[in-house]
Amino acid sequence: MAQVSLKGRTIGPWAGFEREVLAASEHAGWVRYVGRRQVQLRKSPFLPPDPTRTYLLPVDVVLNEEELVELVVERPRHNVRSLARGSALADDYEKVYDVQSARVLPLPMPRPYLDTEDFLHRVIMNWKNGEEDHLDKSIALQLLSCPRTAMGPGGIGSQSFDLSGASKALDDLRRSIEINLPLEFTRPHPRYEMDFLSTPTDLTSLRRRVVAGEVEEASYNYLKMVDPSHHPLPQHVPTIIYNASYRPVGRDPDPDILEFQLYGLALRPVVSEPMLVQIEKMMGSILEESDPSLAGYNISFDQDALAKIAMALCRLYRRDRLDEDMLSQSRQWFRELYRFFADLRLNYVRPGGSSRVGDEYRTAYGHERQGPHDMEVLREIHRGVNEVGLDYVSFSGLKKALRRKVTADEIRDSITRLVQGGAIISKENDNLFRPVRRYEPRLPERRGEI
């Protein structure tokens, strides 16, 4: 059976919140502006708006983009776009509604059918002993992704390693993940997409869309080692096949997995200021916890891995706010995944194998991937916070301070690298910035332990 198309659904599967919105009103949905005081509505946050209905807002009705609303409208007018060939009948038209009033709807979030443990079990249904390789954790994190945060773009990045010796194990891994993904999520998508990267072209294309802001959340999995000269996107979790073996028990999409994923992607956990401080502390120690010299491997993982895992776990455990419990759970999962990887790297990876990681490959930390103006921008942010005494430095302030040296586009490029590299924190949709507060890392008790 083919993948499910979100746009092509007629009888489901729908997530609970989609069913609630569909049942609420004919004129309920998420707002998308298409002109001055002209909006269209989307019945799902993962679908484009209905192009056959346009709503004209009066001056006293103000709606926000992406807001979930219910509109009270007058009878529609029909705007004919084209006539059928050789006929006076319209074959393309839109309904135009004058809006009388509008009210904002709370997002209804009925619990998905599966609970957390059931979801983790279902995502590895086709992998015997998959839990021994922590495939349930790594696959779940990639499917549920994480929203854009102060640490940078949304999404979870992974590198896959086939240490099983089985033929085409990584092809089977891709197949088992894609079958439960909506068709729209395996292609470029503005809200969320899951990409499998096997060539430099794959990487370059995705990286361009992420930097340009064309995709809100992009999870990706490196199925092959990519030349580091292409500036790899950061990795947050490993995906390892060692004990697990592929057994295609289910060959059709699982509607319950789809419902759980849509529910999770609709959650945007709130990150409070105290939690932001806790995340900064974790970022200060992440180099110690994933240092190749300590773990015995030579691939570095992104400095915001713990924070991104924590946000994905909020979706897994149906939390709408990041708290200490999720941060603690994130650290636990981080240790389990990386300790398992480090053990295998030390004991089982041999030169010439399909998962060989040569000494020539290193995914550099952010401070090693600098652009020509990154240090100027970083120095100005440090000056604003540490010398002037600002809580955050604004983008407009940076442009004014650096106007004779750096263009606005160059500042934005530098900010993207500095955020992804863990050097600065951003707020308010990349308009406010401050340096990451560095904390002294504790010394490891013993080499090789986290």
C-alpha positions in Angstrom: 0.0 0.0 0.0 1.2 3.5 -0.8 1.9 6.3 1.7 -1.0 8.2 3.0 -1.6 11.6 1.4 -2.8 14.2 3.9 -4.5 16.2 1.2 -6.2 13.1 -0.3 -7.9 11.9 2.9 -11.6 11.5 2.7 -12.4 9.2 5.6 -9.2 9.6 7.6 -7.0 9.0 9.3 -7.2 12.3 11.0 -5.7 13.5 14.3 -8.2 14.3 17.0 -7.7 18.1 16.7 -8.3 17.9 12.9 -11.6 16.1 13.5 -12.6 18.8 16.1 -11.9 21.6 13.6 -13.6 19.8 10.8 -16.7 19.4 12.9 -16.6 22.9 14.4 -17.9 24.9 11.5 -17.8 25.2 7.7 -15.9 28.4 8.2 -13.4 27.4 10.8 -9.7 26.9 10.2 -6.2 28.4 10.4 -5.7 31.8 8.9 -3.6 32.5 5.8 -3.5 36.0 4.3 -3.6 36.0 0.5 -4.1 39.8 0.1 -4.9 43.0 1.9 -7.7 42.1 4.3 -8.2 38.8 2.3 -7.7 35.5 4.0 -8.2 31.8 3.3 -8.6 29.0 5.8 -6.7 25.8 6.3 -8.5 22.8 7.8 -5.1 21.4 9.0 -1.9 23.2 9.9 -0.1 20.8 7.6 -2.2 21.5 4.5 -2.4 24.5 2.1 -5.6 26.7 2.4 -8.7 26.0 0.4 -8.2 28.1 -2.8 -11.9 28.0 -3.7 -12.9 30.2 -0.7 -11.7 33.7 0.1 -12.9 35.8 3.0 -13.0 39.6 3.0 -12.3 41.1 6.4 -14.0 44.4 7.6 -11.7 47.0 9.1 -12.8 46.2 12.7 -11.8 42.5 12.4 -8.1 41.8 12.9 -6.7 38.3 12.6 -3.2 36.9 13.0 -1.5 34.7 10.5 -1.8 31.0 11.5 -4.5 31.8 14.1 -7.3 29.2 14.5 -10.6 31.0 14.1 -14.3 30.6 13.3 -15.9 33.2 11.0 -19.4 34.4 10.7 -20.1 35.3 7.1 -22.7 36.5 4.7 -23.9 34.6 1.6 -21.1 34.1 -0.9 -20.5 35.8 -4.2 -19.0 33.7 -7.0 -15.9 34.9 -8.8 -15.6 33.0 -12.1 -12.0 32.4 -13.0 -12.5 30.6 -16.3 -15.2 29.0 -18.5 -15.3 25.5 -19.8 -14.1 25.4 -23.4 -16.9 26.1 -25.8 -19.4 26.6 -22.9 -20.9 29.4 -20.8 -20.5 27.2 -17.7 -17.8 28.0 -15.2 -15.2 25.3 -14.7 -13.1 27.3 -12.2 -14.5 29.7 -9.6 -14.1 30.8 -6.1 -16.6 31.7 -3.4 -16.0 35.1 -1.8 -17.5 35.7 1.6 -17.8 39.0 3.5 -17.0 38.4 7.1 -19.3 39.8 9.7 -17.4 38.7 12.8 -14.7 36.3 14.0 -13.7 34.5 17.1 -10.5 32.8 18.1 -10.8 29.1 18.8 -8.7 27.3 21.4 -6.9 24.4 19.8 -8.6 21.2 20.9 -6.1 18.5 21.6 -7.9 15.1 22.3 -5.3 12.5 23.3 -4.2 10.2 20.4 -5.2 6.6 20.4 -1.7 5.3 21.2 0.0 6.1 24.5 3.8 6.8 24.6 4.9 3.2 25.1 2.6 1.9 22.4 3.9 4.5 20.0 7.5 3.5 20.7 6.6 -0.1 20.2 4.8 0.5 16.9 7.6 2.5 15.2 9.9 -0.5 15.4 7.2 -3.1 14.6 9.2 -4.2 11.6 12.5 -4.5 13.5 13.2 -7.6 15.6 15.2 -6.6 18.7 14.9 -3.0 17.6 14.7 -1.8 21.2 18.1 -3.3 21.9 19.6 -0.8 19.4 17.4 2.0 20.8 15.8 2.3 17.4 12.5 3.1 19.0 14.0 6.2 20.6 16.0 7.4 17.6 13.2 6.9 15.1 10.5 8.4 17.5 12.7 11.5 18.0 13.1 12.0 14.2 9.4 11.5 13.5 8.2 13.9 16.3 11.0 16.5 15.5 11.2 19.6 17.6 9.9 23.1 17.1 12.1 26.1 16.3 13.5 27.5 19.6 15.9 30.1 20.8 18.7 27.6 19.9 17.8 27.6 16.2 15.7 25.9 13.5 13.4 23.0 14.3 14.1 19.4 13.6 16.2 16.4 14.7 19.3 15.4 12.7 20.7 11.8 12.8 23.6 9.8 11.3 22.8 6.1 10.6 25.3 3.4 11.1 24.8 -0.2 9.8 26.9 -2.5 12.0 24.7 -5.5 11.5 26.3 -6.9 8.3 22.8 -7.4 6.8 22.3 -6.6 3.1 20.6 -3.3 2.5 19.9 -2.7 6.2 19.9 1.1 5.7 17.5 0.8 2.7 15.2 -1.2 5.0 15.5 1.5 7.7 14.5 4.2 5.3 11.6 2.0 4.0 10.3 1.3 7.4 10.2 5.0 8.4 8.8 6.3 5.1 5.8 3.9 5.0 4.4 5.6 8.1 5.1 9.1 7.0 2.5 11.1 5.0 3.5 11.6 1.4 3.7 15.4 2.0 6.3 15.0 4.8 8.7 13.1 2.5 8.9 16.1 0.1 9.8 19.7 0.6 7.2 21.0 3.0 6.9 24.4 4.8 5.8 23.0 8.1 7.8 19.7 8.5 9.7 17.3 6.4 11.8 14.1 6.9 14.8 13.9 4.6 17.2 11.0 4.0 20.6 12.4 2.9 22.8 10.2 0.7 24.6 12.7 -1.6 26.1 16.2 -1.2 23.3 17.4 -3.5 20.7 16.2 -0.9 22.5 18.0 1.8 23.0 21.2 -0.1 19.4 21.4 -1.1 18.1 20.9 2.4 20.6 23.2 4.0 19.6 26.0 1.6 15.9 25.6 2.5 16.7 25.5 6.3 18.9 28.7 6.1 16.3 30.4 3.9 13.5 29.6 6.4 11.6 27.7 3.7 10.9 24.8 6.2 10.0 25.3 9.8 11.1 21.9 11.0 13.4 19.6 9.0 14.4 16.2 10.5 17.0 14.4 8.5 19.0 11.2 8.5 22.5 10.8 6.9 22.4 7.4 5.3 25.9 7.9 4.0 28.8 9.9 5.4 28.9 13.3 3.7 32.0 15.2 2.8 32.5 17.8 5.6 33.5 20.5 3.1 29.8 20.7 2.3 29.1 22.1 5.8 26.9 19.3 7.2 23.8 20.2 9.1 24.2 19.2 12.8 23.6 15.8 14.2 21.6 15.3 17.4 21.1 11.5 17.8 22.7 8.4 16.2 20.6 5.7 14.5 22.3 2.3 14.9 21.5 -1.1 13.4 23.5 -3.8 15.2 21.3 -6.3 17.1 18.1 -5.4 15.1 17.0 -7.3 12.0 14.4 -6.2 9.5 11.2 -8.3 9.4 8.4 -6.6 7.4 5.4 -7.6 9.6 3.4 -4.6 8.6 3.6 -3.4 5.0 0.8 -0.8 5.2 0.9 2.7 6.8 -0.1 2.6 10.5 -2.9 5.2 11.0 -2.3 5.3 14.7 1.4 6.3 14.2 0.3 9.0 11.8 -2.3 10.3 14.3 0.3 10.4 17.1 2.9 12.2 14.9 0.4 14.8 13.8 -0.7 15.4 17.4 3.0 15.8 18.4 3.9 18.1 15.6 0.9 20.3 16.5 2.4 20.8 20.0 4.7 23.8 20.5 6.0 23.5 24.0 6.5 26.8 25.8 10.1 27.4 27.0 10.2 29.7 30.0 13.1 32.0 30.9 14.2 29.7 33.8 14.2 26.7 31.4 16.2 28.8 28.9 18.8 29.2 31.6 18.8 25.5 32.3 19.3 24.8 28.6 22.2 27.1 28.5 23.8 25.2 31.4 23.4 22.0 29.4 24.9 23.6 26.3 27.9 24.6 28.4 28.5 20.9 29.3 27.5 19.2 26.1 31.1 19.4 24.7 32.2 17.3 27.7 29.3 14.8 27.3 29.9 14.2 23.6 33.6 14.9 23.4 35.1 12.4 21.0 38.3 12.1 23.1 36.1 10.9 26.0 33.7 8.8 24.2 36.2 7.2 21.9 34.8 8.2 18.5 35.5 11.0 16.2 32.1 12.4 15.2 30.9 15.4 17.2 27.2 16.0 17.9 25.5 19.3 18.0 25.8 21.4 21.1 22.0 21.9 21.4 21.3 18.1 21.2 20.0 17.8 24.7 17.7 20.8 24.3 16.3 19.4 21.0 15.8 16.0 22.5 13.9 17.6 25.4 11.6 19.4 23.1 10.9 16.2 21.1 10.2 14.4 24.4 7.6 17.0 25.3 5.7 15.9 22.2 6.2 12.2 22.9 4.9 12.7 26.5 2.2 15.2 25.4 3.6 18.1 27.4 2.8 21.7 26.3 5.6 23.2 28.4 9.3 22.3 28.8 10.0 21.4 32.4 12.7 19.9 34.6 11.3 16.4 34.1 11.7 16.6 30.3 15.2 18.0 30.6 16.2 15.1 33.0 14.6 12.6 30.6 16.5 14.2 27.7 19.8 13.7 29.5 19.0 10.1 30.2 18.2 9.4 26.6 21.3 11.2 25.5 23.4 9.0 27.7 21.8 5.8 26.5 22.1 6.6 22.8 25.6 7.9 22.9 27.0 5.3 25.3 25.7 2.6 23.1 27.2 4.3 20.1 30.6 4.9 21.8 30.8 1.2 22.9 30.1 0.0 19.3 32.5 2.5 17.9 35.3 1.3 20.1 34.7 -2.4 19.7 32.9 -3.2 16.5 33.6 -0.7 13.7 36.4 -1.8 11.5 38.1 0.0 8.6 36.4 -0.8 5.3 33.0 -1.6 6.8 29.9 0.1 5.5 29.8 2.3 8.7 33.4 3.2 8.7 34.0 6.7 10.0 37.5 7.8 8.9 39.7 10.2 10.8 39.3 12.7 7.9 35.6 13.2 8.8 34.7 15.6 11.5 31.5 17.5 11.8 33.0 20.7 13.2 31.5 22.5 16.1 30.0 25.9 15.4 33.1 27.9 16.3 35.0 26.1 13.6 32.4 26.9 10.9 32.8 30.6 10.9 31.8 33.0 8.2 33.8 36.2 7.4 31.7 38.4 9.7 30.7 36.0 12.5 33.2 37.3 15.0 32.2 41.0 14.3 28.6 40.2 14.9 29.4 38.1 18.0 31.6 40.8 19.5 28.8 43.4 19.0 26.3 41.1 20.8 28.8 40.6 23.6 29.4 44.4 23.8 25.7 45.1 24.0 25.1 42.6 26.8 28.3 42.7 28.8 29.3 46.4 28.4 26.1 48.3 27.7 24.1 46.1 30.1 21.3 45.1 27.7 19.4 41.8 28.3 19.2 41.2 24.6 20.7 42.9 21.5 18.2 43.6 18.8 18.6 42.9 15.1 18.0 46.6 14.3 20.6 47.5 16.8 23.1 45.2 15.1 22.4 46.7 11.7 22.9 50.2 13.1 26.1 49.4 14.9 27.6 47.5 12.0 26.1 49.4 9.1 29.5 50.6 7.8 31.1 47.1 7.8 28.4 44.5 7.3 25.2 44.3 5.3 21.9 43.2 6.8 22.0 40.0 4.8 25.5 39.2 6.0 24.4 39.9 9.6 21.5 37.4 9.2 23.8 34.8 7.7 26.2 35.2 10.7 23.4 35.0 13.2 22.2 31.7 11.6 25.7 30.2 12.0 26.1 31.5 15.6 22.8 30.2 16.7 23.3 26.8 15.1 26.8 26.7 16.6 25.6 27.3 20.1 27.3 30.7 20.5 24.2 32.8 21.0 20.6 32.5 22.1 17.8 34.1 19.9 14.3 35.1 20.9 11.2 36.7 19.2 11.7 35.1 15.8 15.4 35.9 15.5 15.1 39.5 16.5 16.7 39.5 19.9 20.1 37.9 20.8 22.4 37.3 23.7 25.6 35.3 24.1 25.3 31.8 25.6 26.4 31.9 29.3 29.2 29.5 29.6 29.4 27.3 32.7 32.5 25.5 34.0 32.1 21.8 33.1 32.6 19.3 35.8 35.5 16.9 35.3 34.6 13.3 34.3 35.0 10.8 37.0 36.6 8.3 34.6 37.6 8.3 31.0 34.9 7.0 28.7 32.1 7.6 31.1 29.3 10.2 30.7 
